[in-house]
Amino acid sequence: MFIPSGRNPRVASSINPFVASSINPRVASSLNPRIASSKNPFIASSLNPRVASSINPKVASNLNYRVASGINPAVSSSLNPRVASSINPNISSNIPGLFTFNLDLDPTGFTVQANDRVSLLFTPGCDFTGVLITARNDFRNEFDLSNEWIGYWVHARDDIWLRYDLSNEWVGFTS
């Protein structure tokens, strides 16, 4: 993937959570769901898709890519980075979506905005791997291709989101 230097945490220290402590949940407790209960979907039930059906793609068909063709990259070519070069980071470094990274600062993929509530997740090779559903402005739930809830994202600032698994473990971030 072609990641611009300003969006690459290995180059831009302001987006590297191990340098910029304000975006590191191990330092900034307001971003840590184990401390900030308002960011913990197991405490704040409105963020939990097992409780709040309006954010569960198994219940809300408009959030289910298998049912809603407008958010399915296999049907909607404008959402498919293999077809739409402007959203493919292997062709264009200036994609409108987010780049995803693991905690070793390695790129793990990118997002494509499907609509105001749904983003799609892709690998660096442009394989579709999952869906992000917005629960509120600073919180998104991550689902796999079987619509199983597998994690969540907490907004840190700007294009930086912190990725957590369902054990509330910090596993990655975006730029």
C-alpha positions as CSV (number, residue, x, y, z in Angstrom):
1,M,0.0,0.0,0.0
2,F,1.1,3.6,-0.7
3,I,0.7,5.3,2.7
4,P,1.5,9.0,2.6
5,S,4.2,10.0,5.1
6,G,1.7,12.2,7.1
7,R,-0.5,9.1,7.6
8,N,2.4,6.6,8.3
9,P,3.0,6.2,12.1
10,R,6.6,5.0,11.4
11,V,7.3,8.5,9.9
12,A,4.8,10.9,11.5
13,S,5.3,10.8,15.3
14,S,2.1,12.8,15.9
15,I,0.1,9.8,14.8
16,N,2.2,7.1,16.5
17,P,0.5,6.2,19.8
18,F,3.8,5.1,21.3
19,V,5.2,8.6,20.8
20,A,2.1,10.8,21.1
21,S,0.8,9.8,24.6
22,S,-2.5,11.6,24.1
23,I,-3.6,8.9,21.7
24,N,-2.2,5.9,23.7
25,P,-4.9,4.3,25.9
26,R,-2.2,3.0,28.2
27,V,-1.5,6.6,29.1
28,A,-4.7,8.5,28.2
29,S,-7.2,6.8,30.5
30,S,-10.1,8.5,28.8
31,L,-9.5,6.3,25.7
32,N,-9.2,3.1,27.8
33,P,-12.5,1.2,27.9
34,R,-11.3,-0.7,31.0
35,I,-11.2,2.7,32.8
36,A,-13.6,4.9,30.9
37,S,-16.9,3.0,31.2
38,S,-18.6,5.2,28.6
39,K,-16.3,3.7,26.0
40,N,-16.9,0.1,27.2
41,P,-19.7,-1.7,25.3
42,F,-20.0,-4.2,28.0
43,I,-21.0,-1.4,30.4
44,A,-22.6,1.1,28.1
45,S,-25.3,-1.1,26.6
46,S,-26.2,1.4,23.9
47,L,-22.8,0.5,22.3
48,N,-23.3,-3.2,22.5
49,P,-24.9,-4.8,19.4
50,R,-26.0,-7.8,21.4
51,V,-28.2,-5.4,23.4
52,A,-28.9,-2.5,21.0
53,S,-30.5,-4.1,17.9
54,S,-30.3,-0.9,15.9
55,I,-26.5,-1.4,15.6
56,N,-26.6,-5.1,14.9
57,P,-26.4,-6.1,11.2
58,K,-28.1,-9.5,12.0
59,V,-31.2,-7.5,13.0
60,A,-31.0,-4.2,11.1
61,S,-31.0,-5.3,7.5
62,N,-29.9,-1.8,6.3
63,L,-26.6,-2.5,8.1
64,N,-26.2,-6.0,6.6
65,Y,-24.0,-6.0,3.5
66,R,-25.5,-9.3,2.5
67,V,-29.0,-7.8,2.3
68,A,-28.3,-4.1,1.5
69,S,-26.7,-4.1,-1.9
70,G,-25.7,-0.5,-1.6
71,I,-23.1,-1.4,1.0
72,N,-21.9,-4.6,-0.6
73,P,-18.6,-4.2,-2.5
74,A,-19.4,-7.3,-4.6
75,V,-22.5,-5.5,-6.0
76,S,-21.6,-1.8,-5.7
77,S,-18.4,-1.3,-7.8
78,S,-17.8,2.2,-6.4
79,L,-17.1,0.5,-3.0
80,N,-14.8,-2.2,-4.5
81,P,-11.1,-1.1,-4.4
82,R,-10.3,-3.7,-7.1
83,V,-12.6,-1.8,-9.4
84,A,-12.5,1.8,-8.1
85,S,-8.9,2.9,-8.3
86,S,-9.5,6.1,-6.3
87,I,-10.1,4.0,-3.1
88,N,-7.4,1.5,-3.8
89,P,-4.2,2.4,-1.7
90,N,-2.1,0.2,-4.0
91,I,-2.9,2.7,-6.8
92,S,-3.6,5.9,-5.1
93,S,-1.9,7.1,-1.9
94,N,-4.6,9.7,-1.2
95,I,-7.6,7.4,-0.4
96,P,-10.5,9.0,1.5
97,G,-10.6,6.0,3.9
98,L,-8.5,5.2,6.9
99,F,-5.4,3.1,7.0
100,T,-5.3,0.4,9.7
101,F,-2.2,-0.7,11.7
102,N,-1.4,-3.2,14.3
103,L,0.6,-2.3,17.5
104,D,3.8,-3.1,15.7
105,L,3.0,-0.2,13.4
106,D,2.5,-2.6,10.4
107,P,-0.3,-1.7,8.0
108,T,-3.1,-4.2,8.2
109,G,-5.6,-2.7,5.7
110,F,-7.9,0.2,5.0
111,T,-11.5,1.3,5.1
112,V,-14.0,2.4,2.5
113,Q,-17.0,4.5,3.6
114,A,-20.2,2.9,2.3
115,N,-22.6,5.4,3.9
116,D,-22.9,7.6,6.9
117,R,-23.2,4.6,9.3
118,V,-21.2,1.9,7.6
119,S,-17.6,1.5,6.5
120,L,-16.0,-1.6,4.9
121,L,-12.7,-3.2,5.9
122,F,-10.2,-4.5,3.4
123,T,-6.7,-6.1,3.6
124,P,-3.7,-4.4,1.9
125,G,-4.5,-6.8,-1.0
126,C,-8.0,-5.4,-1.3
127,D,-9.8,-8.5,0.1
128,F,-13.1,-7.6,1.9
129,T,-12.8,-8.7,5.5
130,G,-15.5,-6.9,7.5
131,V,-17.8,-4.1,8.3
132,L,-17.7,-1.1,10.8
133,I,-21.0,0.2,12.1
134,T,-21.2,3.6,13.8
135,A,-22.9,3.4,17.2
136,R,-22.2,7.1,18.0
137,N,-19.7,9.7,16.7
138,D,-16.8,8.4,18.8
139,F,-17.6,4.7,18.7
140,R,-17.8,2.0,16.0
141,N,-18.4,-1.7,16.2
142,E,-16.5,-4.2,14.0
143,F,-18.1,-7.2,12.4
144,D,-16.6,-10.1,10.3
145,L,-18.2,-11.3,7.1
146,S,-20.6,-13.5,9.0
147,N,-21.9,-10.4,10.8
148,E,-20.4,-11.6,14.1
149,W,-19.3,-8.8,16.4
150,I,-15.5,-9.1,16.8
151,G,-14.4,-5.8,18.1
152,Y,-14.9,-2.1,18.4
153,W,-13.1,1.2,17.6
154,V,-12.8,4.3,19.9
155,H,-12.1,7.7,18.4
156,A,-9.0,9.3,19.7
157,R,-8.8,12.4,17.5
158,D,-8.9,13.4,13.8
159,D,-8.5,10.2,11.7
160,I,-7.1,8.2,14.6
161,W,-9.3,5.4,16.0
162,L,-8.1,2.8,18.5
163,R,-9.1,-0.8,17.8
164,Y,-10.1,-3.2,20.6
165,D,-11.0,-6.8,20.6
166,L,-13.9,-8.1,22.7
167,S,-11.6,-8.7,25.6
168,N,-11.1,-4.9,25.8
169,E,-7.5,-5.4,24.6
170,W,-6.0,-2.7,22.4
171,V,-5.0,-4.3,19.1
172,G,-4.5,-1.6,16.6
173,F,-5.3,1.9,15.4
174,T,-5.9,4.0,12.2
175,S,-4.6,7.0,10.5
